[in-house]
């Protein structure tokens, strides 16, 4: 199991950041992703594996004025 934004989700060996975004339908134009508190650069989403027990945070950035 992994945690995505504090909720438990099934884990698989080939799970990447990109796949999590697809599964959860996170299509926001400006998001950041952290795994166990470490910021993952956008260009590494497809190659960054998520391991069993990891905590994933997907944060939607908003602009205000």
C-alpha positions as CSV (number, residue, x, y, z in Angstrom):
1,X,0.0,0.0,0.0
2,X,1.0,3.6,-0.6
3,X,-0.5,6.8,0.6
4,X,-1.6,9.4,-1.9
5,X,-2.6,12.7,-0.3
6,X,-3.2,10.8,3.0
7,X,-5.4,8.1,1.5
8,X,-4.4,4.4,1.1
9,X,-4.1,3.0,-2.5
10,X,-2.9,-0.2,-4.0
11,X,0.7,-0.5,-5.0
12,X,2.3,-2.3,-8.0
13,X,5.9,-2.8,-8.9
14,X,5.8,-0.7,-12.1
15,X,4.0,2.3,-10.5
16,X,5.4,5.6,-11.5
17,X,4.6,9.2,-10.7
18,X,3.1,9.6,-14.2
19,X,0.9,6.6,-13.8
20,X,-0.4,7.8,-10.4
21,X,-1.4,11.1,-12.0
22,X,-3.2,9.3,-14.8
23,X,-5.0,6.9,-12.4
24,X,-6.1,9.7,-10.1
25,X,-6.9,11.9,-13.2
26,X,-4.8,14.8,-11.9
27,X,-4.7,17.0,-15.0
28,X,-4.1,20.4,-13.3
29,X,-1.7,22.6,-15.3
30,X,0.4,23.4,-12.3
31,X,1.1,20.6,-9.8
32,X,4.1,19.5,-7.8
33,X,4.7,16.0,-6.6
34,X,6.6,14.9,-3.5
35,X,7.5,11.3,-2.5
36,X,8.4,10.9,1.2
37,X,8.9,14.7,1.4
38,X,11.3,14.9,-1.6
39,X,10.2,17.1,-4.6
40,X,10.2,15.2,-7.9
41,X,11.0,17.3,-11.0
42,X,8.3,17.1,-13.7
43,X,10.8,15.7,-16.3
44,X,11.3,12.7,-14.0
45,X,7.6,11.8,-13.5
46,X,7.7,9.0,-16.1
47,X,10.9,7.4,-14.8
48,X,10.4,7.8,-11.0
49,X,9.1,4.6,-9.4
50,X,6.9,4.6,-6.3
51,X,7.7,1.9,-3.8
52,X,5.5,0.0,-1.4
53,X,5.0,2.1,1.7
54,X,5.8,5.5,0.0
55,X,3.9,8.6,0.8
56,X,3.0,10.6,-2.3
57,X,1.8,14.2,-2.1
58,X,0.2,15.8,-5.2
59,X,-0.2,19.5,-4.7
60,X,-2.2,21.7,-7.1
61,X,-0.7,25.1,-7.2
62,X,-3.1,28.1,-7.4
63,X,-2.3,31.7,-8.3
64,X,-4.0,34.5,-6.4
65,X,-4.1,38.2,-6.6
